[in-house]
């Protein structure tokens, strides 16, 4: 009765069905792993954002001595004081926030008490602002409370910045690339300003907090498992119909 299942065409069908089910189950497990990775990421970021602010000089020393890596410092809040080098400001373009596109002005700050420079993302300026060039950095000593971020890398399929020359606009906040044109900029982190004293330009909006959601990974997991059940059920239906017709 079931000998037809051993015919070459049916064997090919069996192999295809099994391979498809295995693939779908693996995709479901992959999405489930991504879901847990996202939960772990959210927990880490939440803990760092809620931690007490740390002196930036102390944090830089920890990174320099290897006590803490730049990735371990990301999302921590820090406070610092220093003077902006406004003439070396570079705009990070193709930024979006609150449904608007715009730029983030990146200005190096010479930290008080030494020659160390740190790059500061002073905020977001929407393209709807009348003049994005009219947002000079505050003059003199500035105190900031900010959030630590690490150097950005080009996303797969994304645009890259020119490898040479002096840039006034960048797509990625790549500290190694910007260090080619900003003398003494050799830190592995940059700072996103949350508060500034004195206040910065009215055109600037603080960078939004990270979105800590679990995403769609769990629903995708369920979908892949359901699809695998459908494929198996389809195979059963096809075999039964063949048996009835025989």
C-alpha positions in Angstrom: 0.0 0.0 0.0 2.8 2.4 0.9 5.3 1.2 -1.7 4.6 4.4 -3.8 6.3 6.4 -1.1 9.6 4.9 -2.2 9.3 6.2 -5.7 12.0 8.8 -6.6 9.5 11.6 -6.9 8.1 10.8 -3.5 11.5 10.4 -1.9 12.4 13.9 -3.3 9.2 15.2 -1.7 10.1 13.6 1.7 13.6 15.1 1.6 12.2 18.5 0.7 9.6 18.4 3.5 12.1 17.2 6.1 14.7 19.8 5.1 12.0 22.6 5.1 10.8 21.6 8.6 14.4 21.4 9.9 15.1 24.8 8.4 12.0 26.4 9.9 12.6 24.9 13.4 16.2 26.3 13.3 14.9 29.7 12.2 12.5 29.6 15.1 15.2 28.7 17.6 17.4 31.5 16.2 14.6 34.0 16.7 14.1 32.6 20.2 17.8 33.2 20.9 17.5 36.7 19.5 14.6 37.3 21.8 16.6 36.4 24.9 19.6 38.4 23.7 17.3 41.4 23.4 16.0 40.9 26.9 19.6 40.6 28.3 20.5 43.8 26.4 17.5 45.7 27.8 18.4 44.6 31.3 22.0 45.7 31.0 21.1 49.1 29.4 18.5 49.8 32.0 20.9 49.1 34.9 23.6 51.3 33.4 21.2 54.2 32.6 19.8 54.1 36.2 23.3 53.9 37.8 24.8 57.0 39.5 26.8 59.3 37.1 30.5 58.8 37.1 33.3 61.3 36.6 34.4 61.0 33.0 38.1 61.3 33.9 37.8 58.3 36.2 36.0 56.3 33.6 38.6 57.1 30.9 41.3 56.0 33.3 39.5 52.7 33.9 39.3 52.1 30.1 42.9 53.1 29.6 44.2 50.7 32.3 41.9 47.9 31.1 39.8 47.8 34.3 36.8 48.3 32.1 36.3 48.0 28.3 34.5 50.6 26.2 31.6 48.2 25.6 31.3 47.7 29.4 31.1 51.5 29.8 28.5 52.1 27.1 25.2 53.6 28.3 26.7 54.7 31.7 26.0 58.3 32.7 29.0 60.6 33.2 29.7 64.2 34.2 32.5 66.3 32.9 33.6 69.9 32.4 35.8 71.4 29.7 35.9 73.7 26.7 34.5 73.0 23.3 36.6 73.2 20.2 33.7 74.5 18.1 35.8 75.1 15.0 36.3 71.4 14.7 32.6 70.5 14.8 31.5 67.8 12.4 27.9 67.0 11.7 26.6 63.5 11.8 24.0 63.4 9.0 21.1 61.2 8.1 19.9 61.1 11.7 16.3 60.8 12.7 14.4 61.4 15.9 10.8 62.0 16.8 9.7 61.4 13.2 12.1 64.1 11.9 15.3 63.8 9.9 18.3 66.0 10.8 21.9 66.1 12.0 23.8 65.7 15.3 26.6 68.2 15.8 29.7 66.5 17.1 32.1 68.8 18.9 35.4 67.8 20.6 35.7 68.9 24.2 39.0 69.4 26.0 38.4 68.0 29.4 39.4 70.2 32.4 42.6 69.3 34.1 44.5 67.9 31.1 44.8 67.7 27.3 42.5 64.8 26.8 39.8 65.3 24.2 36.5 63.6 24.1 34.0 63.8 21.2 30.6 65.2 22.3 27.3 64.6 20.5 25.6 67.8 21.6 22.1 66.8 20.4 19.8 66.6 17.5 18.8 69.4 15.1 15.8 68.7 12.8 16.1 69.7 9.2 13.0 71.9 9.7 15.2 74.2 11.8 15.8 77.4 9.7 19.6 77.2 9.9 21.5 74.2 11.2 24.7 76.1 11.0 23.5 78.6 13.7 24.1 76.3 16.6 27.6 77.2 17.9 28.8 75.4 21.0 28.8 77.3 24.3 32.0 79.4 24.9 34.2 78.9 27.9 34.0 76.2 30.6 31.0 74.0 30.1 29.7 71.4 32.5 27.8 68.4 31.0 25.9 65.4 32.1 26.0 62.8 29.3 25.7 59.2 28.3 28.6 57.1 27.1 28.5 55.6 23.6 31.0 53.6 21.6 32.4 54.2 18.1 29.8 53.4 15.4 30.5 50.9 12.6 29.0 50.9 9.2 25.9 48.8 9.0 25.7 46.0 6.4 24.6 47.7 3.1 25.0 51.1 4.6 27.0 54.1 3.3 30.5 54.7 4.4 32.5 57.9 4.9 35.6 58.8 2.7 38.7 57.3 4.1 40.8 60.4 3.5 40.4 64.2 3.7 38.9 66.5 6.3 35.2 65.7 6.8 32.6 68.3 7.8 29.8 65.7 7.6 29.9 62.0 8.5 27.4 59.2 8.3 29.0 57.1 11.0 30.4 58.4 14.3 33.7 56.5 13.7 36.1 57.7 16.3 39.1 56.2 14.5 38.2 58.1 11.3 37.5 61.4 13.1 40.8 61.0 15.0 42.6 61.4 11.7 41.5 65.1 11.6 41.0 66.0 15.3 44.4 66.1 17.1 44.5 64.3 20.5 41.2 62.6 19.9 42.1 59.0 20.9 39.3 57.8 23.2 37.2 54.7 22.5 34.0 56.4 23.6 32.0 59.6 22.9 29.4 61.3 25.0 25.7 62.2 24.2 24.7 65.3 26.1 21.8 65.0 28.4 22.2 68.3 30.3 24.5 71.3 29.7 25.5 74.3 31.9 25.5 76.8 30.3 22.7 75.7 28.1 23.5 74.9 24.4 21.6 76.2 21.4 17.8 76.2 21.5 17.9 74.4 18.2 19.3 71.3 19.9 17.1 68.5 21.3 18.7 65.9 23.6 19.3 62.5 22.0 16.4 60.3 22.7 16.8 57.4 25.2 17.3 53.9 23.6 14.1 52.0 22.9 14.1 49.0 25.1 11.6 46.6 23.6 11.7 42.9 23.0 10.9 43.4 19.3 9.1 40.9 17.2 11.4 38.0 17.8 9.0 36.0 20.0 6.2 36.3 17.5 8.6 35.3 14.7 9.5 32.2 16.7 5.9 31.2 17.0 5.4 31.8 13.3 8.3 29.6 12.2 7.2 26.7 14.5 3.6 27.0 13.1 4.9 27.0 9.6 6.8 23.8 10.2 3.6 22.2 11.6 1.7 23.3 8.4 4.4 21.7 6.2 4.2 18.4 8.1 0.4 18.5 8.0 0.5 19.2 4.3 2.7 16.2 3.7 0.2 14.0 5.6 -2.7 15.4 3.5 -0.9 14.7 0.3 -0.1 11.1 1.3 -3.7 10.4 2.4 -5.1 11.7 -0.8 -2.7 9.5 -2.7 -3.8 6.5 -0.7 -7.5 7.2 -1.3 -7.0 7.6 -5.0 -5.2 4.3 -5.1 
